[in-house]
Amino acid sequence: MAGKEVAVLWLLAVLGWTSGGKVLVSPADNSHWLNMEFMLRELVLRGHEVTVLMPSCFLIFNHTQPSPFHFEVIEVPITKKEMAAVLDEFFYFWFYEERVLPFWKSVYKIAQQLKKMENVTKTICDGVLKNETLLERLKQAKFDVLIADPLSIGGELVAEILGIPFVYSFRFSDGNVVERLCGGLPSPPSYVPASTSGLTHHMSFMERVQNFLIYFYTDLFFLKFWRDELDEYYSNVLGRPTTLCETIGKAEIWLIRTYWDFEFPRPFLPNFEFVGGLHCQPAKPLPKEMEEFVQSSGEHGIVVFSLGSMVYNLSDEKSNVIAKALSQLPQKVLWRYKGKKPETLGSNTRIYDWIPQNDLLGHPSAKAFITHGGTNGLYEAIYHGIPMVGIPMFADQHDNIAHVVAKGAAVHVDFNTLKTQDLVDALNTVIHNSTYKENALKLSKIQHDQPVKPLDRAVFWIEFVMRHKGAKHLRPASHHLTWYQYHSLDVLAFLFTCVAIAVFILVKCCLCCCRRCGRIPKRKKE
Protein backbone atom coordinates (compact mmCIF):
# COMPACT_ATOMS: atom_id res chain seq x y z
CA MET A 1 0.00 0.00 0.00
CA ALA A 2 1.27 3.49 -0.82
CA GLY A 3 2.60 5.68 2.00
CA LYS A 4 -0.20 8.22 1.49
CA GLU A 5 -2.85 5.53 1.97
CA VAL A 6 -1.16 4.23 5.12
CA ALA A 7 -1.03 7.76 6.56
CA VAL A 8 -4.72 8.35 5.80
CA LEU A 9 -5.70 5.01 7.34
CA TRP A 10 -3.68 5.79 10.47
CA LEU A 11 -5.32 9.21 10.77
CA LEU A 12 -8.80 7.71 10.37
CA ALA A 13 -8.04 5.09 13.00
CA VAL A 14 -6.93 7.83 15.45
CA LEU A 15 -10.08 9.85 14.76
CA GLY A 16 -12.22 6.78 15.39
CA TRP A 17 -13.88 6.75 11.96
CA THR A 18 -16.17 9.56 13.08
CA SER A 19 -16.50 11.06 9.58
CA GLY A 20 -17.81 8.00 7.79
CA GLY A 21 -20.39 5.28 7.83
CA LYS A 22 -20.29 1.53 8.39
CA VAL A 23 -20.13 -0.82 5.43
CA LEU A 24 -20.74 -4.57 5.63
CA VAL A 25 -19.47 -6.75 2.77
CA SER A 26 -20.49 -10.22 1.59
CA PRO A 27 -17.97 -11.02 -1.17
CA ALA A 28 -17.41 -13.76 -3.72
CA ASP A 29 -14.06 -15.53 -4.06
CA ASN A 30 -11.04 -15.08 -6.34
CA SER A 31 -11.19 -12.41 -9.07
CA HIS A 32 -14.55 -11.10 -7.86
CA TRP A 33 -12.99 -10.26 -4.49
CA LEU A 34 -9.92 -8.70 -6.12
CA ASN A 35 -12.16 -6.30 -8.05
CA MET A 36 -14.37 -5.45 -5.07
CA GLU A 37 -11.32 -4.82 -2.91
CA PHE A 38 -10.48 -1.66 -4.87
CA MET A 39 -13.89 -0.18 -4.03
CA LEU A 40 -13.54 -1.10 -0.38
CA ARG A 41 -10.08 0.46 -0.08
CA GLU A 42 -11.43 3.68 -1.56
CA LEU A 43 -14.31 3.63 0.91
CA VAL A 44 -11.80 3.29 3.76
CA LEU A 45 -9.77 6.21 2.40
CA ARG A 46 -12.96 8.29 2.46
CA GLY A 47 -13.52 7.59 6.12
CA HIS A 48 -15.83 4.58 6.13
CA GLU A 49 -15.41 1.54 8.33
CA VAL A 50 -15.51 -1.68 6.30
CA THR A 51 -16.32 -5.10 7.76
CA VAL A 52 -16.00 -8.17 5.53
CA LEU A 53 -17.82 -11.46 6.11
CA MET A 54 -15.06 -13.79 4.90
CA PRO A 55 -15.70 -17.58 4.87
CA SER A 56 -12.72 -19.60 6.10
CA CYS A 57 -12.81 -21.74 2.92
CA PHE A 58 -12.27 -18.82 0.52
CA LEU A 59 -9.08 -19.42 -1.44
CA ILE A 60 -8.26 -15.73 -1.84
CA PHE A 61 -8.36 -14.99 1.89
CA ASN A 62 -5.14 -14.72 3.89
CA HIS A 63 -5.79 -13.40 7.39
CA THR A 64 -2.05 -13.07 8.11
CA GLN A 65 -1.68 -10.14 5.72
CA PRO A 66 -2.27 -6.60 7.04
CA SER A 67 -5.53 -5.10 5.84
CA PRO A 68 -7.49 -1.87 6.23
CA PHE A 69 -10.66 -3.94 6.72
CA HIS A 70 -12.10 -5.70 9.70
CA PHE A 71 -12.74 -9.36 8.92
CA GLU A 72 -15.47 -11.48 10.46
CA VAL A 73 -14.10 -14.93 9.64
CA ILE A 74 -16.98 -17.35 9.03
CA GLU A 75 -15.93 -20.82 10.12
CA VAL A 76 -17.51 -23.39 7.81
CA PRO A 77 -17.13 -27.21 7.66
CA ILE A 78 -15.36 -26.94 4.29
CA THR A 79 -11.59 -26.73 4.07
CA LYS A 80 -9.73 -24.70 1.47
CA LYS A 81 -8.48 -27.99 0.03
CA GLU A 82 -12.04 -29.26 -0.38
CA MET A 83 -13.09 -25.94 -1.90
CA ALA A 84 -10.22 -26.14 -4.39
CA ALA A 85 -11.23 -29.71 -5.28
CA VAL A 86 -14.81 -28.62 -6.04
CA LEU A 87 -13.53 -25.82 -8.27
CA ASP A 88 -11.01 -28.13 -9.98
CA GLU A 89 -13.79 -30.57 -10.86
CA PHE A 90 -15.91 -27.69 -12.11
CA PHE A 91 -13.11 -26.33 -14.30
CA TYR A 92 -12.11 -29.75 -15.61
CA PHE A 93 -15.64 -30.23 -16.92
CA TRP A 94 -15.69 -26.86 -18.67
CA PHE A 95 -12.16 -27.20 -20.04
CA TYR A 96 -12.17 -30.77 -21.30
CA GLU A 97 -15.65 -32.36 -21.20
CA GLU A 98 -18.37 -29.79 -21.92
CA ARG A 99 -17.88 -29.66 -25.71
CA VAL A 100 -17.19 -33.36 -26.28
CA LEU A 101 -20.06 -34.84 -24.27
CA PRO A 102 -23.48 -35.42 -25.87
CA PHE A 103 -25.95 -32.61 -25.15
CA TRP A 104 -28.04 -34.55 -22.62
CA LYS A 105 -24.93 -35.72 -20.74
CA SER A 106 -23.58 -32.18 -20.72
CA VAL A 107 -26.84 -30.82 -19.28
CA TYR A 108 -26.86 -33.55 -16.61
CA LYS A 109 -23.23 -32.80 -15.73
CA ILE A 110 -23.93 -29.08 -15.49
CA ALA A 111 -26.85 -29.81 -13.15
CA GLN A 112 -24.55 -31.93 -10.97
CA GLN A 113 -21.90 -29.21 -10.85
CA LEU A 114 -24.45 -26.53 -9.98
CA LYS A 115 -25.89 -28.73 -7.26
CA LYS A 116 -22.47 -29.08 -5.65
CA MET A 117 -21.85 -25.35 -5.87
CA GLU A 118 -25.31 -24.69 -4.42
CA ASN A 119 -24.60 -26.99 -1.46
CA VAL A 120 -21.30 -25.19 -0.82
CA THR A 121 -23.08 -21.83 -0.99
CA LYS A 122 -25.79 -22.95 1.44
CA THR A 123 -23.14 -24.21 3.85
CA ILE A 124 -21.39 -20.83 3.74
CA CYS A 125 -24.73 -19.02 4.23
CA ASP A 126 -25.56 -21.20 7.21
CA GLY A 127 -22.22 -20.23 8.74
CA VAL A 128 -23.54 -16.68 8.97
CA LEU A 129 -27.28 -17.07 9.28
CA LYS A 130 -27.22 -19.76 11.98
CA ASN A 131 -24.61 -17.97 14.09
CA GLU A 132 -26.86 -16.03 16.44
CA THR A 133 -23.91 -14.48 18.28
CA LEU A 134 -22.51 -13.10 15.03
CA LEU A 135 -25.91 -11.82 13.86
CA GLU A 136 -26.48 -10.06 17.17
CA ARG A 137 -23.03 -8.46 16.93
CA LEU A 138 -23.82 -7.28 13.40
CA LYS A 139 -27.16 -5.85 14.53
CA GLN A 140 -25.48 -3.94 17.35
CA ALA A 141 -22.95 -2.49 14.89
CA LYS A 142 -25.76 -0.68 13.01
CA PHE A 143 -24.34 -0.85 9.49
CA ASP A 144 -25.47 1.67 6.89
CA VAL A 145 -25.19 -0.52 3.79
CA LEU A 146 -24.22 -4.01 2.67
CA ILE A 147 -22.23 -4.66 -0.52
CA ALA A 148 -22.72 -8.11 -2.02
CA ASP A 149 -21.87 -10.16 -5.09
CA PRO A 150 -24.81 -12.27 -6.35
CA LEU A 151 -22.38 -14.91 -7.60
CA SER A 152 -22.17 -15.94 -3.94
CA ILE A 153 -25.72 -15.71 -2.63
CA GLY A 154 -26.52 -14.92 0.98
CA GLY A 155 -25.53 -11.30 1.34
CA GLU A 156 -29.03 -10.12 0.49
CA LEU A 157 -30.40 -12.39 3.24
CA VAL A 158 -28.06 -10.82 5.79
CA ALA A 159 -29.15 -7.36 4.66
CA GLU A 160 -32.82 -8.36 5.00
CA ILE A 161 -32.29 -9.72 8.49
CA LEU A 162 -30.31 -6.63 9.57
CA GLY A 163 -32.82 -4.29 7.90
CA ILE A 164 -30.22 -2.38 5.87
CA PRO A 165 -30.11 -1.53 2.13
CA PHE A 166 -27.73 -3.47 -0.09
CA VAL A 167 -25.79 -2.84 -3.30
CA TYR A 168 -24.58 -5.43 -5.81
CA SER A 169 -21.15 -5.46 -7.44
CA PHE A 170 -21.51 -7.63 -10.51
CA ARG A 171 -20.49 -8.43 -14.11
CA PHE A 172 -23.41 -10.32 -15.65
CA SER A 173 -24.89 -13.71 -14.89
CA ASP A 174 -24.90 -16.56 -17.39
CA GLY A 175 -27.70 -15.89 -19.86
CA ASN A 176 -28.50 -12.56 -18.12
CA VAL A 177 -30.72 -14.57 -15.79
CA VAL A 178 -30.23 -12.89 -12.41
CA GLU A 179 -30.27 -9.26 -13.52
CA ARG A 180 -33.04 -9.94 -16.06
CA LEU A 181 -35.45 -12.11 -14.07
CA CYS A 182 -34.61 -10.76 -10.62
CA GLY A 183 -33.33 -7.25 -11.34
CA GLY A 184 -35.98 -6.46 -13.96
CA LEU A 185 -33.43 -5.49 -16.61
CA PRO A 186 -34.99 -5.38 -20.13
CA SER A 187 -33.16 -7.80 -22.45
CA PRO A 188 -34.86 -8.14 -25.86
CA PRO A 189 -33.41 -11.34 -27.38
CA SER A 190 -33.75 -9.79 -30.85
CA TYR A 191 -30.58 -7.73 -30.32
CA VAL A 192 -29.28 -8.35 -26.76
CA PRO A 193 -27.09 -11.47 -26.93
CA ALA A 194 -27.31 -13.92 -24.05
CA SER A 195 -24.09 -13.64 -22.09
CA THR A 196 -22.82 -17.14 -22.88
CA SER A 197 -23.79 -17.15 -26.55
CA GLY A 198 -20.69 -15.54 -28.01
CA LEU A 199 -22.98 -13.50 -30.28
CA THR A 200 -22.94 -9.77 -31.01
CA HIS A 201 -25.80 -7.26 -31.20
CA HIS A 202 -25.93 -7.67 -34.99
CA MET A 203 -27.49 -11.10 -35.51
CA SER A 204 -28.71 -12.96 -38.55
CA PHE A 205 -32.09 -14.68 -38.47
CA MET A 206 -30.59 -18.02 -37.44
CA GLU A 207 -28.44 -16.32 -34.78
CA ARG A 208 -31.58 -14.68 -33.38
CA VAL A 209 -33.19 -18.13 -33.27
CA GLN A 210 -30.11 -19.43 -31.46
CA ASN A 211 -30.14 -16.48 -29.05
CA PHE A 212 -33.86 -16.96 -28.30
CA LEU A 213 -33.32 -20.65 -27.57
CA ILE A 214 -30.39 -19.86 -25.25
CA TYR A 215 -32.58 -17.44 -23.31
CA PHE A 216 -35.31 -20.09 -23.10
CA TYR A 217 -32.85 -22.80 -22.08
CA THR A 218 -31.14 -20.72 -19.38
CA ASP A 219 -34.49 -19.61 -17.96
CA LEU A 220 -35.64 -23.22 -17.65
CA PHE A 221 -32.32 -24.19 -16.12
CA PHE A 222 -32.58 -21.35 -13.63
CA LEU A 223 -36.14 -22.23 -12.66
CA LYS A 224 -35.56 -25.99 -12.40
CA PHE A 225 -32.08 -26.43 -10.97
CA TRP A 226 -31.55 -23.31 -8.91
CA ARG A 227 -34.57 -21.23 -8.00
CA ASP A 228 -36.91 -23.97 -6.79
CA GLU A 229 -34.72 -25.13 -3.92
CA LEU A 230 -33.42 -21.67 -3.07
CA ASP A 231 -36.94 -20.24 -2.87
CA GLU A 232 -37.61 -22.70 -0.07
CA TYR A 233 -34.26 -21.92 1.58
CA TYR A 234 -34.89 -18.16 1.47
CA SER A 235 -38.41 -18.63 2.88
CA ASN A 236 -37.11 -20.76 5.76
CA VAL A 237 -34.38 -18.25 6.60
CA LEU A 238 -36.70 -15.23 6.60
CA GLY A 239 -39.60 -17.09 8.22
CA ARG A 240 -42.13 -16.04 5.58
CA PRO A 241 -43.02 -17.06 2.03
CA THR A 242 -40.62 -15.40 -0.41
CA THR A 243 -38.55 -16.17 -3.46
CA LEU A 244 -34.93 -15.86 -4.50
CA CYS A 245 -35.80 -13.24 -7.12
CA GLU A 246 -37.98 -11.21 -4.77
CA THR A 247 -35.07 -10.89 -2.34
CA ILE A 248 -32.39 -10.25 -4.97
CA GLY A 249 -34.68 -7.73 -6.67
CA LYS A 250 -34.53 -5.51 -3.58
CA ALA A 251 -30.98 -4.41 -4.46
CA GLU A 252 -30.86 -0.63 -4.42
CA ILE A 253 -28.05 -0.28 -6.98
CA TRP A 254 -26.38 -2.75 -9.36
CA LEU A 255 -22.76 -1.78 -10.02
CA ILE A 256 -21.96 -3.49 -13.34
CA ARG A 257 -18.25 -4.05 -13.93
CA THR A 258 -18.26 -3.07 -17.62
CA TYR A 259 -18.62 0.13 -19.67
CA TRP A 260 -19.72 1.24 -23.13
CA ASP A 261 -16.22 0.76 -24.51
CA PHE A 262 -16.90 -2.93 -24.06
CA GLU A 263 -20.69 -3.33 -24.06
CA PHE A 264 -23.06 -3.28 -27.03
CA PRO A 265 -25.83 -0.64 -26.84
CA ARG A 266 -28.85 -1.97 -24.95
CA PRO A 267 -31.58 -0.70 -22.58
CA PHE A 268 -30.74 -0.17 -18.93
CA LEU A 269 -32.51 0.87 -15.75
CA PRO A 270 -31.66 3.89 -13.58
CA ASN A 271 -30.44 1.69 -10.70
CA PHE A 272 -27.86 -0.04 -12.95
CA GLU A 273 -24.52 1.80 -13.10
CA PHE A 274 -21.44 1.02 -15.22
CA VAL A 275 -18.16 0.96 -13.27
CA GLY A 276 -16.00 -1.17 -15.58
CA GLY A 277 -12.27 -0.64 -15.14
CA LEU A 278 -12.54 0.79 -11.63
CA HIS A 279 -9.45 -1.20 -10.62
CA CYS A 280 -7.27 0.09 -13.47
CA GLN A 281 -4.48 2.55 -12.74
CA PRO A 282 -1.26 3.86 -14.29
CA ALA A 283 1.57 1.35 -14.40
CA LYS A 284 4.08 1.29 -11.55
CA PRO A 285 7.76 0.30 -11.87
CA LEU A 286 8.43 -3.43 -12.17
CA PRO A 287 10.61 -5.46 -9.78
CA LYS A 288 14.28 -5.18 -10.76
CA GLU A 289 14.69 -8.77 -12.03
CA MET A 290 11.48 -8.57 -14.05
CA GLU A 291 12.41 -5.18 -15.52
CA GLU A 292 15.77 -6.56 -16.66
CA PHE A 293 14.04 -9.45 -18.41
CA VAL A 294 11.58 -7.06 -20.08
CA GLN A 295 14.39 -4.76 -21.23
CA SER A 296 16.25 -7.74 -22.72
CA SER A 297 13.41 -8.08 -25.25
CA GLY A 298 14.75 -5.13 -27.23
CA GLU A 299 12.59 -3.82 -30.06
CA HIS A 300 10.49 -6.98 -30.16
CA GLY A 301 8.83 -6.20 -26.82
CA ILE A 302 6.96 -8.56 -24.51
CA VAL A 303 3.83 -10.69 -24.43
CA VAL A 304 1.90 -10.94 -21.15
CA PHE A 305 0.10 -14.24 -20.55
CA SER A 306 -2.38 -15.05 -17.78
CA LEU A 307 -5.40 -17.31 -17.53
CA GLY A 308 -6.60 -15.63 -14.33
CA SER A 309 -6.52 -16.39 -10.63
CA MET A 310 -8.74 -19.46 -10.84
CA VAL A 311 -6.85 -21.39 -13.55
CA TYR A 312 -3.51 -22.47 -12.16
CA ASN A 313 -3.01 -25.84 -13.84
CA LEU A 314 -3.39 -27.35 -17.32
CA SER A 315 -2.90 -30.83 -18.74
CA ASP A 316 0.68 -31.66 -19.79
CA GLU A 317 -0.42 -31.89 -23.41
CA LYS A 318 -2.09 -28.48 -23.43
CA SER A 319 0.69 -26.71 -21.52
CA ASN A 320 3.31 -28.11 -23.92
CA VAL A 321 1.29 -26.99 -26.95
CA ILE A 322 1.15 -23.46 -25.52
CA ALA A 323 4.81 -23.40 -24.43
CA LYS A 324 5.97 -24.58 -27.86
CA ALA A 325 4.00 -21.80 -29.54
CA LEU A 326 5.48 -19.18 -27.20
CA SER A 327 9.00 -20.45 -27.85
CA GLN A 328 8.64 -19.55 -31.54
CA LEU A 329 8.07 -15.86 -30.83
CA PRO A 330 10.80 -13.20 -31.03
CA GLN A 331 9.14 -11.47 -28.06
CA LYS A 332 9.90 -12.26 -24.43
CA VAL A 333 6.92 -13.82 -22.66
CA LEU A 334 5.91 -13.47 -19.01
CA TRP A 335 3.49 -16.29 -18.13
CA ARG A 336 1.56 -16.52 -14.91
CA TYR A 337 1.29 -20.26 -14.28
CA LYS A 338 1.49 -22.46 -11.18
CA GLY A 339 1.36 -25.84 -12.91
CA LYS A 340 4.11 -28.23 -13.89
CA LYS A 341 6.85 -26.64 -16.00
CA PRO A 342 6.25 -27.60 -19.67
CA GLU A 343 8.99 -29.61 -21.39
CA THR A 344 8.74 -27.40 -24.49
CA LEU A 345 9.26 -24.13 -22.58
CA GLY A 346 11.54 -21.81 -24.57
CA SER A 347 14.32 -19.59 -23.28
CA ASN A 348 12.23 -16.52 -24.18
CA THR A 349 9.49 -17.50 -21.72
CA ARG A 350 9.53 -17.15 -17.95
CA ILE A 351 6.89 -18.62 -15.64
CA TYR A 352 5.77 -16.81 -12.49
CA ASP A 353 3.36 -17.74 -9.70
CA TRP A 354 2.18 -14.15 -9.81
CA ILE A 355 2.80 -11.18 -12.09
CA PRO A 356 2.04 -7.45 -11.70
CA GLN A 357 -0.33 -7.70 -14.64
CA ASN A 358 -1.49 -4.08 -14.74
CA ASP A 359 2.10 -2.80 -14.57
CA LEU A 360 3.25 -5.15 -17.33
CA LEU A 361 0.37 -4.20 -19.63
CA GLY A 362 1.16 -0.53 -19.00
CA HIS A 363 4.86 -1.02 -19.81
CA PRO A 364 6.05 0.59 -23.10
CA SER A 365 7.38 -2.81 -24.24
CA ALA A 366 4.00 -4.58 -24.00
CA LYS A 367 2.86 -5.80 -27.44
CA ALA A 368 0.05 -8.28 -26.72
CA PHE A 369 -1.93 -9.90 -23.93
CA ILE A 370 -2.99 -13.55 -23.95
CA THR A 371 -6.06 -13.78 -21.74
CA HIS A 372 -8.87 -16.14 -20.79
CA GLY A 373 -11.29 -13.21 -21.01
CA GLY A 374 -11.81 -12.40 -17.35
CA THR A 375 -13.22 -8.92 -16.87
CA ASN A 376 -10.37 -7.69 -14.63
CA GLY A 377 -7.56 -8.51 -17.04
CA LEU A 378 -9.58 -7.52 -20.07
CA TYR A 379 -10.15 -4.04 -18.67
CA GLU A 380 -6.50 -3.61 -17.77
CA ALA A 381 -5.64 -4.35 -21.41
CA ILE A 382 -8.30 -1.89 -22.62
CA TYR A 383 -7.08 0.76 -20.15
CA HIS A 384 -3.52 0.52 -21.53
CA GLY A 385 -4.54 -0.03 -25.18
CA ILE A 386 -3.05 -3.51 -25.62
CA PRO A 387 -4.46 -5.89 -28.29
CA MET A 388 -5.44 -9.35 -27.09
CA VAL A 389 -5.48 -13.03 -27.97
CA GLY A 390 -8.50 -14.53 -26.21
CA ILE A 391 -8.63 -18.15 -25.02
CA PRO A 392 -12.03 -18.25 -23.26
CA MET A 393 -12.88 -21.29 -21.16
CA PHE A 394 -16.16 -20.96 -19.27
CA ALA A 395 -18.94 -18.69 -17.95
CA ASP A 396 -18.91 -15.14 -19.36
CA GLN A 397 -15.42 -15.46 -20.87
CA HIS A 398 -16.68 -16.52 -24.32
CA ASP A 399 -18.99 -13.53 -24.32
CA ASN A 400 -16.25 -11.15 -23.16
CA ILE A 401 -13.87 -12.24 -25.90
CA ALA A 402 -16.67 -12.05 -28.49
CA HIS A 403 -17.16 -8.41 -27.50
CA VAL A 404 -13.52 -7.36 -27.93
CA VAL A 405 -13.24 -9.40 -31.15
CA ALA A 406 -16.27 -7.50 -32.50
CA LYS A 407 -14.55 -4.26 -31.49
CA GLY A 408 -11.52 -5.29 -33.55
CA ALA A 409 -9.08 -5.43 -30.63
CA ALA A 410 -8.64 -9.20 -30.21
CA VAL A 411 -8.37 -12.57 -31.94
CA HIS A 412 -10.21 -15.61 -30.58
CA VAL A 413 -8.51 -19.00 -30.20
CA ASP A 414 -10.45 -22.14 -29.25
CA PHE A 415 -8.95 -23.76 -26.14
CA ASN A 416 -10.31 -27.23 -26.91
CA THR A 417 -8.85 -27.43 -30.43
CA LEU A 418 -5.80 -25.27 -29.76
CA LYS A 419 -2.72 -26.15 -31.82
CA THR A 420 0.73 -24.62 -31.63
CA GLN A 421 0.39 -22.84 -34.96
CA ASP A 422 -3.03 -21.42 -34.01
CA LEU A 423 -1.53 -19.50 -31.11
CA VAL A 424 1.52 -18.40 -33.12
CA ASP A 425 -0.69 -17.09 -35.94
CA ALA A 426 -3.03 -15.30 -33.54
CA LEU A 427 -0.15 -13.54 -31.76
CA ASN A 428 1.53 -12.53 -35.01
CA THR A 429 -1.80 -11.13 -36.22
CA VAL A 430 -2.45 -8.83 -33.23
CA ILE A 431 1.22 -7.77 -33.00
CA HIS A 432 1.96 -7.09 -36.67
CA ASN A 433 -1.48 -6.03 -37.97
CA SER A 434 -1.63 -2.40 -36.87
CA THR A 435 -5.44 -2.25 -36.93
CA TYR A 436 -5.63 -4.31 -33.73
CA LYS A 437 -3.40 -1.87 -31.87
CA GLU A 438 -5.34 1.08 -33.30
CA ASN A 439 -8.68 -0.41 -32.20
CA ALA A 440 -7.30 -1.20 -28.74
CA LEU A 441 -6.19 2.43 -28.41
CA LYS A 442 -9.67 3.61 -29.49
CA LEU A 443 -11.23 1.55 -26.71
CA SER A 444 -8.63 2.95 -24.31
CA LYS A 445 -9.55 6.53 -25.24
CA ILE A 446 -13.24 5.80 -24.61
CA GLN A 447 -12.40 4.22 -21.26
CA HIS A 448 -10.38 7.26 -20.19
CA ASP A 449 -12.86 9.81 -21.58
CA GLN A 450 -15.51 9.69 -18.84
CA PRO A 451 -16.99 12.60 -16.86
CA VAL A 452 -16.43 10.67 -13.63
CA LYS A 453 -13.88 7.93 -13.02
CA PRO A 454 -15.43 4.46 -12.59
CA LEU A 455 -14.10 4.08 -9.04
CA ASP A 456 -15.49 7.47 -8.01
CA ARG A 457 -18.84 6.60 -9.61
CA ALA A 458 -19.03 3.29 -7.74
CA VAL A 459 -18.20 4.91 -4.41
CA PHE A 460 -20.65 7.77 -5.06
CA TRP A 461 -23.59 5.38 -5.48
CA ILE A 462 -22.65 3.38 -2.40
CA GLU A 463 -22.48 6.59 -0.38
CA PHE A 464 -25.74 7.75 -2.02
CA VAL A 465 -27.50 4.64 -0.69
CA MET A 466 -25.97 5.27 2.74
CA ARG A 467 -27.08 8.91 2.80
CA HIS A 468 -30.64 8.23 1.66
CA LYS A 469 -31.14 4.84 3.33
CA GLY A 470 -31.68 3.28 -0.07
CA ALA A 471 -32.60 4.30 -3.61
CA LYS A 472 -36.20 3.15 -3.94
CA HIS A 473 -37.01 6.00 -6.32
CA LEU A 474 -34.73 4.36 -8.93
CA ARG A 475 -36.30 0.90 -8.78
CA PRO A 476 -38.83 0.21 -11.56
CA ALA A 477 -42.41 -0.82 -10.78
CA SER A 478 -41.81 -4.08 -12.66
CA HIS A 479 -40.68 -5.60 -9.34
CA HIS A 480 -44.30 -5.42 -8.17
CA LEU A 481 -45.75 -7.14 -11.25
CA THR A 482 -46.25 -10.82 -11.99
CA TRP A 483 -44.64 -12.26 -15.11
CA TYR A 484 -47.90 -12.12 -17.03
CA GLN A 485 -48.53 -8.52 -15.94
CA TYR A 486 -44.98 -7.55 -16.95
CA HIS A 487 -45.56 -8.89 -20.47
CA SER A 488 -49.11 -7.40 -20.52
CA LEU A 489 -50.59 -10.84 -21.14
CA ASP A 490 -53.56 -10.04 -18.90
CA VAL A 491 -54.17 -6.83 -20.89
CA LEU A 492 -53.93 -8.71 -24.18
CA ALA A 493 -56.29 -11.38 -22.87
CA PHE A 494 -58.76 -8.68 -21.77
CA LEU A 495 -58.59 -6.87 -25.12
CA PHE A 496 -58.92 -10.14 -27.02
CA THR A 497 -61.97 -11.04 -24.93
CA CYS A 498 -63.52 -7.60 -25.55
CA VAL A 499 -62.96 -7.87 -29.30
CA ALA A 500 -64.32 -11.44 -29.34
CA ILE A 501 -67.45 -10.36 -27.43
CA ALA A 502 -67.94 -7.34 -29.72
CA VAL A 503 -67.56 -9.51 -32.84
CA PHE A 504 -69.94 -12.10 -31.37
CA ILE A 505 -72.58 -9.43 -30.60
CA LEU A 506 -72.13 -7.83 -34.02
CA VAL A 507 -72.57 -11.16 -35.81
CA LYS A 508 -75.67 -11.96 -33.74
CA CYS A 509 -77.17 -8.53 -34.48
CA CYS A 510 -76.53 -8.91 -38.21
CA LEU A 511 -78.14 -12.35 -38.24
CA CYS A 512 -81.14 -11.01 -36.33
CA CYS A 513 -81.56 -8.08 -38.74
CA CYS A 514 -81.26 -10.35 -41.74
CA ARG A 515 -84.01 -12.63 -40.42
CA ARG A 516 -86.35 -9.69 -39.78
CA CYS A 517 -85.76 -8.33 -43.25
CA GLY A 518 -86.67 -11.73 -44.70
CA ARG A 519 -83.32 -12.33 -46.24
CA ILE A 520 -82.85 -15.46 -44.22
CA PRO A 521 -85.90 -17.76 -44.55
CA LYS A 522 -87.27 -19.25 -41.39
CA ARG A 523 -87.48 -22.98 -41.18
CA LYS A 524 -90.98 -24.34 -41.77
CA LYS A 525 -92.50 -26.22 -38.92
CA GLU A 526 -93.74 -29.65 -39.91
Buried (B, 14 or more C-beta within 10 A) or exposed (E): EEEEBEEBBEEBEEEEBEEBBBBBBBBBBBBBBBBBBBBBBBBBBBBBBBBBBBBBBBBBBEEEEEBBBEBBBBEBEBEEEEBBEBBEEBBEBBBBEBEEBEEEEBBEBBBEBBEEBBEBBBBBBBBBBEBEEBBEEBEEBEBBBBBBBBBBBBBBBBBBBBEBBBBBBBBBBBBBBBBBBBBBBEBEBEBBBBBBBBBBBEBEEEBBEBBBEBBEBBBEBBEEBBBEBBBBBBBEBBEEEBBBBBBBBBBBBBBBBBBEBBBBEBEBBEBBBBBBBBBBBEBEEBEEEBBEBBEEBEEBBBBBBBBBBBBBEBEEEBBBBBBBBBBBBEBBBBBBBEBEEBEBBBEBBBBBEEBBBBBBBBBEBBBBBBBBBBBBBBBBBBBBBBBBBBBBBBBBBBBBBBBBBBBBBBBBBEBEEBEBEBBBBBBBBBBEEEEBBEBBBBBBEBBBEBEEBBBBBBBEBBBBBBEEEBBEEBBBEBBEBEEEEBEEEEEEEEEEEEEEEEEEEEEEEEEEEEEEEEEEEEEEEE
